[in-house]
């Protein structure tokens, strides 16, 4: 397949399908606020995920479970106001869709109407397939999420690689096909063996976005604060840090504090 890049003025779910057909990789990052989302969009990212990982990186919670639908709408609204090009996908948080399909549809509608988001994402396989059909049937695009599903962390009890045993791998493959049939436009594959991710990607027509799933998927996603080095306590194998802001930001602040204490700031040129 050709790997030629096509410039989209506005990335849509159809754009992602076209990228997979051409063999062009999809670049996806998280964002949770206006200022960083504006920079991410300007840099040419294809998809911005307003992830429930905001629970961890923005609010300091140990898991993604505490964040609410109202919180997600707030963060998504901030991101949407900053974005011109990227497709913005918003996580449905824990407790907003697991009860039944009607509740899930109501949550998805709130996100779309109140935040202006372009699509929603939810975790799970066969257990949420009918829910996805209900949401997609209402006209709302849905991204799926298989493998390590952080909202189920207390069920699994670990953040270790998923689907290493044959039975779980076969179920994940079946779930991916089920999500495609239910109407998902893409699926995130988190922390699964690279060979399984490749098999899944080749078995479905919709794009797969990997995080800790090797290089033979259709795109990659990282948490912005992790790849910028702002979160120095998190160092999984799949993470590549592109900056060291965890060191650079405190250094800049220390310099500012020193300049204020020494009366070097503000100087004459910085005064009115």
VMD Tcl script that draws the C-alpha trace (Angstrom):
set ca {
  {0.00 0.00 0.00}
  {1.04 3.59 -0.60}
  {2.22 5.55 2.42}
  {1.68 8.94 0.78}
  {0.36 11.52 3.22}
  {-2.78 13.45 2.36}
  {-3.36 16.85 3.92}
  {-6.84 17.16 5.40}
  {-8.23 20.58 6.30}
  {-10.48 18.71 8.71}
  {-9.95 15.12 9.84}
  {-13.12 13.00 9.97}
  {-13.93 9.37 10.67}
  {-13.87 8.84 6.91}
  {-10.39 10.40 6.75}
  {-9.13 7.73 9.15}
  {-10.63 4.97 7.00}
  {-8.89 6.47 3.95}
  {-5.59 6.61 5.85}
  {-5.82 2.89 6.60}
  {-6.57 2.14 2.96}
  {-3.49 4.11 1.88}
  {-1.25 2.68 4.58}
  {-0.77 6.11 6.16}
  {-0.30 5.88 9.90}
  {-2.69 7.77 12.19}
  {-1.20 9.98 14.92}
  {-3.28 10.43 18.06}
  {-2.59 12.17 21.39}
  {-4.62 13.10 24.45}
  {-5.42 16.68 25.44}
  {-7.61 18.04 28.21}
  {-7.36 21.85 28.08}
  {-7.51 24.73 25.59}
  {-3.86 25.83 25.62}
  {-2.24 22.43 25.05}
  {-4.97 21.30 22.63}
  {-4.26 24.35 20.48}
  {-0.57 23.42 20.28}
  {-1.32 19.76 19.59}
  {-3.72 20.64 16.79}
  {-1.32 23.17 15.27}
  {1.41 20.49 15.17}
  {-0.68 18.38 12.79}
  {-2.09 15.62 15.00}
  {-4.86 13.59 13.34}
  {-6.92 12.67 16.39}
  {-7.16 14.25 19.85}
  {-8.52 11.99 22.57}
  {-10.09 13.76 25.52}
  {-9.36 10.75 27.65}
  {-10.66 9.74 31.03}
  {-6.92 9.66 31.83}
  {-7.65 13.28 32.83}
  {-8.62 11.62 36.11}
  {-4.94 10.71 36.58}
  {-2.94 13.49 34.95}
  {-5.21 16.47 35.62}
  {-6.84 15.53 38.94}
  {-4.24 13.22 40.51}
  {-6.48 10.18 41.01}
  {-4.95 6.72 41.10}
  {-7.38 5.36 38.48}
  {-9.70 6.66 35.78}
  {-12.81 5.65 37.71}
  {-13.53 8.85 39.70}
  {-13.94 11.20 36.72}
  {-17.56 12.06 35.94}
  {-19.53 12.81 32.80}
  {-19.69 16.49 33.78}
  {-15.90 16.57 34.15}
  {-15.45 14.99 30.71}
  {-17.80 17.51 29.12}
  {-15.85 20.36 30.73}
  {-12.51 19.09 29.43}
  {-13.91 18.28 25.99}
  {-15.47 21.73 25.67}
  {-12.11 23.32 26.43}
  {-10.38 21.19 23.79}
  {-13.01 21.75 21.10}
  {-12.62 25.53 21.37}
  {-8.92 25.15 20.50}
  {-9.14 22.75 17.57}
  {-9.36 23.53 13.86}
  {-8.19 20.33 12.16}
  {-8.08 17.24 14.40}
  {-10.91 14.80 15.02}
  {-11.82 15.09 18.71}
  {-12.88 11.85 20.44}
  {-14.23 11.97 23.99}
  {-14.14 9.09 26.47}
  {-17.39 7.99 28.04}
  {-16.35 7.73 31.70}
  {-16.92 4.80 34.02}
  {-20.54 4.55 35.12}
  {-21.95 6.53 32.20}
  {-22.64 3.63 29.82}
  {-22.32 0.27 31.58}
  {-25.84 0.25 33.01}
  {-27.80 -0.10 29.80}
  {-27.90 1.10 26.20}
  {-30.41 3.84 26.97}
  {-28.16 5.34 29.66}
  {-25.16 5.06 27.32}
  {-26.98 6.86 24.51}
  {-28.04 9.62 26.88}
  {-24.42 10.08 28.03}
  {-23.13 10.13 24.44}
  {-25.76 12.70 23.43}
  {-24.78 14.94 26.35}
  {-21.13 14.85 25.29}
  {-21.95 15.66 21.67}
  {-24.43 18.45 22.47}
  {-22.72 20.07 25.45}
  {-19.06 19.78 24.43}
  {-19.21 19.80 20.63}
  {-17.07 16.66 20.46}
  {-16.91 14.73 17.20}
  {-17.12 11.17 18.54}
  {-17.11 9.12 21.74}
  {-14.99 6.19 22.92}
  {-15.95 3.38 25.25}
  {-14.26 0.25 26.55}
  {-15.27 -3.38 26.08}
  {-16.13 -6.10 23.58}
  {-19.19 -8.26 23.17}
  {-20.75 -6.93 26.37}
  {-21.06 -3.44 24.86}
  {-21.70 -4.34 21.20}
  {-25.46 -3.73 21.41}
  {-24.81 -0.44 23.22}
  {-22.50 0.67 20.41}
  {-25.15 -0.22 17.84}
  {-27.64 1.96 19.74}
  {-25.26 4.93 19.89}
  {-24.10 4.63 16.27}
  {-27.72 4.21 15.20}
  {-28.42 7.66 16.63}
  {-25.74 9.19 14.42}
  {-22.89 9.39 16.95}
  {-19.52 7.92 15.86}
  {-17.99 5.44 18.31}
  {-14.38 4.37 18.82}
  {-13.92 1.04 20.59}
  {-11.23 0.03 23.10}
  {-9.93 -3.51 23.67}
  {-7.07 -5.17 25.54}
  {-6.12 -3.44 28.77}
  {-9.23 -1.48 29.67}
  {-8.36 0.86 32.57}
  {-11.96 1.25 33.72}
  {-11.88 -2.47 34.58}
  {-8.62 -2.30 36.56}
  {-10.17 -3.63 39.76}
  {-11.55 -6.60 37.85}
  {-8.14 -7.46 36.36}
  {-6.11 -6.36 39.38}
  {-3.09 -5.44 37.24}
  {-1.92 -3.23 34.39}
  {0.00 -6.14 32.84}
  {-0.19 -7.07 29.15}
  {-3.56 -8.56 28.20}
  {-4.49 -11.43 25.84}
  {-1.23 -13.37 26.23}
  {-3.07 -16.67 26.60}
  {-4.75 -18.19 23.55}
  {-8.33 -18.11 24.80}
  {-8.20 -14.41 25.64}
  {-6.46 -13.64 22.35}
  {-9.18 -15.45 20.41}
  {-11.86 -13.56 22.34}
  {-10.17 -10.23 21.64}
  {-10.05 -11.01 17.93}
  {-13.73 -11.95 17.98}
  {-14.55 -8.80 19.96}
  {-12.75 -6.62 17.39}
  {-14.83 -8.08 14.60}
  {-17.95 -7.64 16.73}
  {-17.14 -3.96 17.33}
  {-16.61 -3.41 13.63}
  {-19.96 -5.05 12.89}
  {-21.61 -2.91 15.58}
  {-20.46 0.22 13.74}
  {-17.23 1.40 15.39}
  {-15.11 3.60 13.10}
  {-11.85 2.63 14.87}
  {-10.57 0.57 17.81}
  {-7.87 1.34 20.38}
  {-5.77 -1.73 21.21}
  {-4.02 -1.25 24.55}
  {-1.13 -3.30 25.89}
  {-1.53 -6.53 23.93}
  {1.10 -8.68 22.14}
  {2.31 -7.10 18.89}
  {1.54 -10.19 16.82}
  {-2.06 -10.26 18.07}
  {-2.46 -6.56 17.31}
  {-1.18 -7.18 13.78}
  {-3.65 -10.04 13.34}
  {-6.53 -7.88 14.56}
  {-5.52 -5.01 12.26}
  {-5.41 -7.30 9.24}
  {-8.75 -8.92 10.09}
  {-10.88 -5.76 10.14}
  {-11.42 -2.89 7.72}
  {-11.57 -0.11 10.33}
  {-8.37 1.45 11.75}
  {-6.66 0.16 14.87}
  {-4.85 2.60 17.18}
  {-2.21 1.04 19.38}
  {-0.79 1.92 22.76}
  {1.69 -0.73 23.77}
  {0.53 -2.90 20.85}
  {3.56 -2.84 18.55}
  {4.07 -1.18 15.19}
  {1.80 -3.20 12.93}
  {-1.36 -1.30 13.80}
  {-2.85 1.60 11.82}
  {-1.94 4.33 14.29}
  {-0.51 5.16 17.68}
  {-1.74 7.05 20.74}
  {0.08 8.33 23.82}
  {-0.94 10.44 26.79}
  {0.39 13.94 26.06}
  {1.76 14.53 29.56}
  {3.68 11.24 29.38}
  {5.33 11.85 26.00}
  {6.29 15.41 27.00}
  {7.99 14.09 30.14}
  {5.70 15.94 32.53}
  {4.74 12.71 34.29}
  {8.05 11.22 35.38}
  {6.59 8.47 37.60}
  {5.15 6.55 34.62}
  {7.71 4.67 32.50}
  {6.19 1.69 30.65}
  {8.11 0.03 27.83}
  {5.86 1.51 25.14}
  {6.41 5.14 26.18}
  {8.84 7.32 24.21}
  {9.51 10.73 25.80}
  {10.01 13.54 23.30}
  {10.72 16.25 25.89}
  {11.84 16.39 29.50}
  {9.39 18.98 30.82}
  {9.47 17.30 34.22}
  {12.95 18.79 34.57}
  {12.68 21.86 32.33}
  {9.55 23.36 33.91}
  {10.81 23.30 37.52}
  {14.15 24.70 36.30}
  {12.39 27.62 34.60}
  {10.29 28.29 37.70}
  {13.35 28.17 39.93}
  {15.00 30.76 37.68}
  {11.89 32.96 37.87}
  {11.82 32.70 41.67}
  {15.48 33.66 41.80}
  {14.94 36.63 39.47}
  {12.04 37.90 41.60}
  {13.94 37.47 44.88}
  {17.02 39.24 43.47}
  {14.88 42.01 41.97}
  {16.24 41.20 38.51}
  {12.64 40.76 37.32}
  {11.08 42.97 36.16}
  {13.87 45.11 34.73}
  {13.48 48.59 33.23}
  {12.58 47.25 29.77}
  {9.83 45.12 31.31}
  {8.26 48.03 33.17}
  {5.87 50.80 32.05}
}
mol new
graphics top color blue
foreach p $ca { graphics top sphere $p radius 0.5 }
foreach p [lrange $ca 0 end-1] q [lrange $ca 1 end] { graphics top cylinder $p $q radius 0.2 }
display resetview
